[in-house]
Amino acid sequence: MSDALIDSRAAWLRLAATVALATLGGVGMWSVVVALPHVQAEFGATRAGASLPYTLTMLGFGAGGILMGRFADRFGVMIPLLVAAVMLCAGYVAASLAPSLTVYALAQGVLIGMLGASACFGPLMADASLWFRRRRGIAVALAASGNYLAGAVWPPVLTALIGAYGWRSAHLMVGIFCLVTMLPLALLLRARAPGQRGGAPAAAGGADRPLGLSRNGLTVVLCAAGVACCVAMAMPQVHIVAYCGDLGYGVARGAEMLSLMLACGIVSRIVSGFIADRIGGLRTLLLGSVAQGLSLSLFLFFDGMASLYVLSALFGLMQGGIVPSYAVVVREHFPAAEVGMRVGVVLFATLIGMAFGGWLSGLVFDLTGSYFAAFLNGVAWNAVNVVIVTTLLLRVRGRPRLAAA
């Protein structure tokens, strides 16, 4: 395959299929959030207990991202996507029949999160980064936007399905829909990027010590930053539906706010892609982290229904570009043959942060009876992320920016 395909019309068409697959498979991350109050009521669980399926989904999603990313590096991204379509269907069928919260949580964590939805995020972002050079930032951002597009589209759809048929039947319908739509789309991605073929390429820019660190060392630092930023990110995303229910506005209003948040996150991701193409991944990451912290802090002071709609939109606009920035940073500093695995590892760390943050926010709520302390906790974690990314940027001084071919 020729390098002429990089940045070509075929690459853009492939990216369109990528966004569609990310949107469809992304339901695995968001259905558990919408179903949380209904599952809690049916199984008589505490808020922290009802958050456990989300936590397992995020952990499975992250671990599966590494596994599926490794498979994509070795065999191309189509194989993981075909597996994902089948596993999502199986997972939603199992969840719809779950006799207990434990079984529901395992279906979410293993089948839906680890073996299903995980292939529709990190591996797709990594694959997109391999097909573009001049527009790598925007390509990765668009691939990542499919996940947020799923968050914008699926919550109102699921709310309507659950209201009309109950959460169990809604899960069954979602599983069948994923199978019949994702299988043919996955076949469109059977070609492999030039950088994945042949022997192992050299490191990005020929550097074995990016930013003066070993490859594994930089990976660990990026993982630490990912955990911190996503503990903060999880607070509104995981609990906005339940928060609105507690305030008396109703879970339907919360689902609308979540959709608005994630729709605005799509805009943020696309804009961050353009920014990353101009200033690089690390600077874009810092910009998004600072903006997220500022917007998150506003939840401490406003809880009116109109205010929460505004804050949900603002939070989405501020933080949406953070996660794809990690993928851009990885592509800038690691070889093409490692991109799927390295992106998977770093995204696993961000999902550990989401999982831990979602559970921790529920625990803080159970202990304090309100979400004020949970929002404050998120602001503190965000500050840790800002410190880590700032430290990495200070190491950039005097070093050339690396850009892999």
C-alpha positions as CSV (number, residue, x, y, z in Angstrom):
1,M,0.0,0.0,0.0
2,S,1.4,3.4,-1.0
3,D,1.9,6.4,1.4
4,A,-0.1,8.3,-1.2
5,L,-3.2,7.1,0.6
6,I,-2.2,9.2,3.6
7,D,-4.5,12.3,3.8
8,S,-6.3,11.0,0.6
9,R,-10.0,11.0,-0.2
10,A,-10.0,7.3,0.7
11,A,-8.6,8.2,4.2
12,W,-11.5,10.7,4.7
13,L,-14.1,8.2,3.6
14,R,-12.5,5.7,6.0
15,L,-12.7,8.4,8.7
16,A,-16.5,8.8,8.0
17,A,-17.0,5.0,8.7
18,T,-14.8,5.3,11.8
19,V,-17.1,8.0,13.2
20,A,-20.2,6.0,12.5
21,L,-18.7,2.9,14.2
22,A,-17.6,5.0,17.2
23,T,-21.0,6.4,17.5
24,L,-22.8,3.0,17.4
25,G,-20.3,1.2,19.7
26,G,-20.2,4.1,22.0
27,V,-23.6,3.2,23.4
28,G,-21.8,0.8,25.7
29,M,-20.4,3.7,27.7
30,W,-23.5,5.7,28.0
31,S,-26.4,3.3,28.4
32,V,-25.3,2.3,31.9
33,V,-25.4,6.0,32.9
34,V,-29.0,6.5,31.7
35,A,-30.1,3.1,33.2
36,L,-28.5,3.8,36.6
37,P,-31.6,5.1,38.5
38,H,-33.8,2.4,37.0
39,V,-31.3,-0.4,37.9
40,Q,-30.8,1.1,41.4
41,A,-34.6,1.0,42.0
42,E,-35.1,-2.5,40.6
43,F,-32.3,-4.1,42.6
44,G,-32.7,-1.9,45.8
45,A,-29.0,-0.8,45.6
46,T,-27.3,2.2,47.2
47,R,-26.1,5.0,44.9
48,A,-22.5,3.7,45.2
49,G,-23.7,0.2,44.5
50,A,-25.6,1.2,41.5
51,S,-22.5,3.0,40.2
52,L,-20.5,-0.2,40.3
53,P,-21.7,-1.4,36.8
54,Y,-20.4,1.9,35.4
55,T,-17.1,1.4,37.2
56,L,-16.8,-2.1,35.8
57,T,-17.7,-0.9,32.3
58,M,-15.0,1.7,32.4
59,L,-12.4,-0.7,33.7
60,G,-13.4,-3.3,31.1
61,F,-13.5,-0.6,28.4
62,G,-9.9,0.5,29.3
63,A,-8.5,-3.0,29.6
64,G,-10.2,-4.0,26.4
65,G,-8.7,-0.9,24.7
66,I,-5.2,-2.3,25.3
67,L,-6.1,-5.7,24.1
68,M,-8.0,-4.5,21.1
69,G,-5.4,-1.9,20.3
70,R,-2.7,-4.7,20.3
71,F,-4.9,-6.8,18.0
72,A,-5.3,-3.7,15.7
73,D,-1.5,-3.2,15.6
74,R,-1.0,-6.8,14.6
75,F,-4.0,-7.6,12.3
76,G,-5.6,-4.3,11.5
77,V,-8.6,-2.6,13.1
78,M,-11.3,-4.6,11.3
79,I,-10.9,-7.8,13.3
80,P,-11.5,-6.1,16.7
81,L,-14.5,-4.3,15.3
82,L,-16.1,-7.5,14.1
83,V,-15.6,-9.0,17.5
84,A,-17.0,-5.9,19.1
85,A,-20.3,-6.1,17.1
86,V,-20.9,-9.6,18.3
87,M,-19.9,-9.0,21.9
88,L,-22.1,-5.8,22.2
89,C,-25.1,-7.8,21.1
90,A,-24.3,-10.7,23.5
91,G,-23.7,-8.2,26.3
92,Y,-26.9,-6.3,25.9
93,V,-28.9,-9.6,25.7
94,A,-27.2,-10.8,28.9
95,A,-27.9,-7.5,30.7
96,S,-31.5,-7.6,29.7
97,L,-31.9,-11.0,31.3
98,A,-29.8,-10.2,34.4
99,P,-31.4,-11.7,37.6
100,S,-29.1,-9.5,39.9
101,L,-27.0,-6.4,40.0
102,T,-23.9,-8.6,40.0
103,V,-24.8,-10.3,36.7
104,Y,-25.8,-7.0,35.2
105,A,-22.5,-5.5,36.2
106,L,-20.5,-8.4,34.8
107,A,-22.4,-8.2,31.5
108,Q,-21.6,-4.5,31.3
109,G,-18.0,-4.8,32.4
110,V,-16.9,-7.9,30.4
111,L,-19.1,-8.2,27.3
112,I,-20.2,-4.6,26.7
113,G,-17.2,-2.8,28.0
114,M,-14.1,-5.0,27.6
115,L,-15.0,-7.0,24.5
116,G,-17.4,-4.6,22.8
117,A,-17.3,-0.9,23.1
118,S,-13.5,-0.8,23.8
119,A,-12.8,-1.5,20.1
120,C,-14.8,1.5,19.1
121,F,-12.7,4.2,20.8
122,G,-8.9,3.9,21.3
123,P,-8.2,1.5,18.4
124,L,-10.3,3.8,16.1
125,M,-8.4,6.9,17.2
126,A,-5.1,5.2,16.7
127,D,-6.1,3.9,13.3
128,A,-7.2,7.4,12.3
129,S,-3.9,8.9,13.3
130,L,-2.1,6.5,10.9
131,W,-4.1,7.6,7.9
132,F,-3.3,11.3,8.2
133,R,-0.2,13.5,8.5
134,R,-1.2,17.2,7.8
135,R,-4.6,16.9,9.5
136,R,-3.7,14.3,12.1
137,G,-5.1,16.4,15.0
138,I,-8.5,16.9,13.4
139,A,-8.7,13.3,12.2
140,V,-8.1,12.0,15.7
141,A,-10.5,14.5,17.1
142,L,-13.3,13.4,14.7
143,A,-12.7,9.8,15.5
144,A,-12.9,10.6,19.2
145,S,-16.0,12.7,18.6
146,G,-17.9,9.5,17.7
147,N,-17.9,8.6,21.4
148,Y,-19.4,11.9,22.4
149,L,-21.8,11.8,19.5
150,A,-23.0,8.5,21.0
151,G,-23.4,10.4,24.3
152,A,-25.5,13.0,22.6
153,V,-27.7,10.6,20.6
154,W,-28.1,7.6,22.8
155,P,-29.3,9.0,26.2
156,P,-32.5,10.5,24.8
157,V,-33.1,7.4,22.7
158,L,-32.6,5.2,25.6
159,T,-34.7,7.4,27.9
160,A,-37.6,7.0,25.4
161,L,-37.1,3.3,25.0
162,I,-36.9,2.7,28.8
163,G,-40.0,4.8,29.3
164,A,-41.9,2.9,26.7
165,Y,-40.7,-0.7,27.2
166,G,-38.6,-0.8,30.4
167,W,-34.8,-0.9,30.7
168,R,-34.6,-4.7,30.0
169,S,-36.3,-4.5,26.7
170,A,-34.4,-1.4,25.8
171,H,-31.1,-3.2,26.3
172,L,-32.3,-6.1,24.1
173,M,-33.2,-3.8,21.3
174,V,-29.9,-1.9,21.5
175,G,-27.9,-5.1,21.3
176,I,-29.6,-6.3,18.1
177,F,-29.3,-2.9,16.5
178,C,-25.6,-2.8,17.1
179,L,-25.0,-6.2,15.5
180,V,-26.9,-5.4,12.3
181,T,-25.3,-2.0,11.8
182,M,-21.7,-2.5,12.9
183,L,-20.9,-5.7,11.0
184,P,-21.1,-4.2,7.5
185,L,-19.4,-0.9,8.6
186,A,-16.4,-2.9,10.1
187,L,-15.8,-4.5,6.7
188,L,-15.1,-1.1,5.2
189,L,-12.0,-0.8,7.4
190,R,-10.3,-4.0,6.2
191,A,-7.3,-2.1,4.6
192,R,-4.3,-1.5,6.8
193,A,-2.3,1.8,7.1
194,P,1.1,1.9,5.4
195,G,2.9,2.5,8.7
196,Q,1.5,-0.8,10.1
197,R,2.9,-3.0,7.3
198,G,6.3,-4.6,7.2
199,G,8.9,-4.4,10.0
200,A,8.9,-2.4,13.1
201,P,9.4,1.3,12.3
202,A,11.8,3.5,14.2
203,A,10.5,5.7,17.0
204,A,8.9,9.0,16.2
205,G,11.4,11.4,14.9
206,G,14.1,8.8,15.6
207,A,14.0,9.5,19.4
208,D,14.2,6.7,21.9
209,R,13.8,9.1,24.8
210,P,10.8,11.4,24.1
211,L,10.9,14.5,26.3
212,G,14.1,13.1,28.0
213,L,12.1,10.1,29.3
214,S,12.1,6.5,28.3
215,R,9.1,5.5,26.2
216,N,7.6,3.6,29.1
217,G,8.5,6.4,31.5
218,L,6.5,8.9,29.3
219,T,3.7,6.4,29.1
220,V,3.5,6.2,32.9
221,V,3.5,10.0,33.3
222,L,0.7,10.4,30.6
223,C,-1.3,7.7,32.5
224,A,-1.0,9.6,35.8
225,A,-2.2,12.7,34.0
226,G,-5.1,10.8,32.5
227,V,-6.3,9.4,35.8
228,A,-6.3,12.8,37.4
229,C,-8.1,14.6,34.7
230,C,-10.8,12.0,34.3
231,V,-11.6,11.6,38.0
232,A,-12.6,15.2,37.6
233,M,-14.4,14.6,34.3
234,A,-16.5,11.8,35.7
235,M,-18.3,13.8,38.3
236,P,-20.7,15.6,35.9
237,Q,-20.8,13.0,33.2
238,V,-21.7,10.0,35.5
239,H,-23.9,11.7,38.0
240,I,-25.7,14.6,36.3
241,V,-28.8,12.4,35.7
242,A,-29.0,11.2,39.3
243,Y,-28.1,14.8,40.5
244,C,-31.1,16.2,38.7
245,G,-33.3,13.5,40.1
246,D,-32.2,14.4,43.6
247,L,-32.8,18.1,43.0
248,G,-36.3,17.3,41.9
249,Y,-35.9,18.2,38.3
250,G,-36.4,14.6,37.1
251,V,-34.0,12.1,35.5
252,A,-35.3,13.0,32.0
253,R,-33.9,16.6,32.5
254,G,-30.6,15.1,33.6
255,A,-30.5,12.9,30.5
256,E,-31.1,16.0,28.4
257,M,-28.2,17.8,30.2
258,L,-25.9,14.8,29.6
259,S,-26.8,14.9,25.9
260,L,-26.2,18.6,25.8
261,M,-22.9,18.2,27.6
262,L,-21.7,15.6,25.2
263,A,-23.0,17.4,22.1
264,C,-21.0,20.4,23.1
265,G,-18.1,18.0,23.7
266,I,-18.2,17.2,20.0
267,V,-17.6,20.8,19.2
268,S,-14.8,21.0,21.7
269,R,-13.1,17.9,20.2
270,I,-13.2,19.2,16.7
271,V,-11.9,22.6,17.7
272,S,-9.2,20.9,19.8
273,G,-8.2,19.0,16.7
274,F,-7.6,22.2,14.7
275,I,-5.7,23.6,17.7
276,A,-3.5,20.5,18.0
277,D,-2.5,20.7,14.4
278,R,-1.1,24.1,15.1
279,I,0.3,24.0,18.7
280,G,0.8,20.3,19.3
281,G,-0.9,17.8,21.6
282,L,0.7,18.7,24.9
283,R,-0.3,22.4,24.7
284,T,-3.8,21.5,23.6
285,L,-4.0,19.1,26.5
286,L,-3.0,21.8,29.0
287,L,-5.5,24.2,27.5
288,G,-8.3,21.7,27.9
289,S,-7.4,20.8,31.4
290,V,-7.4,24.3,32.7
291,A,-10.7,25.0,31.0
292,Q,-12.2,21.9,32.5
293,G,-11.2,22.9,36.0
294,L,-12.7,26.3,35.7
295,S,-16.0,25.1,34.3
296,L,-16.2,22.3,36.9
297,S,-15.7,24.7,39.7
298,L,-18.9,26.6,38.7
299,F,-21.0,23.6,39.7
300,L,-20.1,24.5,43.3
301,F,-22.1,27.7,43.1
302,F,-25.1,27.1,40.8
303,D,-27.7,24.3,41.0
304,G,-30.8,25.8,39.4
305,M,-32.3,23.9,36.5
306,A,-31.5,26.7,33.9
307,S,-28.0,27.1,35.4
308,L,-27.3,23.4,35.1
309,Y,-28.3,23.4,31.5
310,V,-25.8,26.3,30.9
311,L,-23.1,24.6,33.0
312,S,-23.6,21.3,31.2
313,A,-23.0,23.0,27.8
314,L,-20.1,24.9,29.2
315,F,-18.4,21.9,30.7
316,G,-18.8,20.0,27.4
317,L,-17.2,22.9,25.5
318,M,-14.3,23.1,27.9
319,Q,-13.3,19.5,28.4
320,G,-14.2,17.6,25.1
321,G,-10.7,18.0,23.6
322,I,-8.8,16.5,26.5
323,V,-8.9,12.7,25.7
324,P,-8.1,13.0,22.0
325,S,-5.2,15.2,22.9
326,Y,-3.6,12.2,24.6
327,A,-3.8,10.2,21.4
328,V,-2.1,13.1,19.5
329,V,0.7,13.2,22.0
330,V,1.2,9.5,21.7
331,R,1.3,9.7,17.9
332,E,3.8,12.6,18.1
333,H,6.3,10.7,20.4
334,F,5.9,6.9,19.6
335,P,6.4,4.7,16.6
336,A,3.5,3.8,14.3
337,A,3.8,0.1,15.1
338,E,3.1,0.9,18.8
339,V,0.4,3.5,18.5
340,G,-2.6,1.2,19.0
341,M,-1.1,-0.4,22.2
342,R,0.2,2.9,23.6
343,V,-3.0,4.8,23.0
344,G,-4.8,1.9,24.6
345,V,-2.7,2.0,27.7
346,V,-3.0,5.8,28.1
347,L,-6.8,5.7,27.5
348,F,-7.0,2.8,30.0
349,A,-5.6,5.2,32.6
350,T,-8.2,7.9,31.6
351,L,-10.9,5.3,32.0
352,I,-9.6,4.2,35.4
353,G,-10.0,7.8,36.3
354,M,-13.5,7.8,35.0
355,A,-14.4,4.6,36.7
356,F,-12.8,5.6,40.0
357,G,-14.2,9.1,39.8
358,G,-17.7,7.8,39.1
359,W,-17.5,5.4,42.1
360,L,-15.9,8.0,44.3
361,S,-18.5,10.6,43.6
362,G,-21.2,8.1,44.5
363,L,-19.4,7.3,47.7
364,V,-18.9,10.9,48.6
365,F,-22.7,11.4,48.0
366,D,-23.5,8.5,50.3
367,L,-21.3,9.9,53.0
368,T,-22.3,13.5,52.8
369,G,-25.9,13.4,51.4
370,S,-25.0,15.9,48.7
371,Y,-22.8,16.4,45.6
372,F,-21.1,19.6,46.8
373,A,-18.1,17.7,48.2
374,A,-18.0,15.5,45.2
375,F,-17.6,18.5,42.9
376,L,-14.9,19.9,45.2
377,N,-13.1,16.6,45.0
378,G,-13.2,16.8,41.2
379,V,-11.7,20.3,41.2
380,A,-8.8,19.1,43.3
381,W,-8.0,16.1,41.0
382,N,-8.1,18.5,38.0
383,A,-5.4,20.6,39.6
384,V,-3.2,17.6,39.8
385,N,-3.5,17.0,36.1
386,V,-2.6,20.6,35.3
387,V,0.6,20.3,37.4
388,I,1.6,17.1,35.5
389,V,1.0,18.4,32.0
390,T,2.7,21.7,32.9
391,T,5.8,19.8,34.0
392,L,5.9,17.9,30.7
393,L,5.6,21.1,28.8
394,L,8.5,22.6,30.7
395,R,10.6,19.6,29.4
396,V,9.7,20.5,25.8
397,R,11.8,23.7,26.0
398,G,14.9,23.3,23.9
399,R,13.6,20.0,22.4
400,P,12.3,19.8,18.8
401,R,8.7,18.8,18.4
402,L,8.6,15.2,17.2
403,A,6.3,14.3,14.3
404,A,6.3,10.7,13.1
405,A,5.9,10.0,9.4
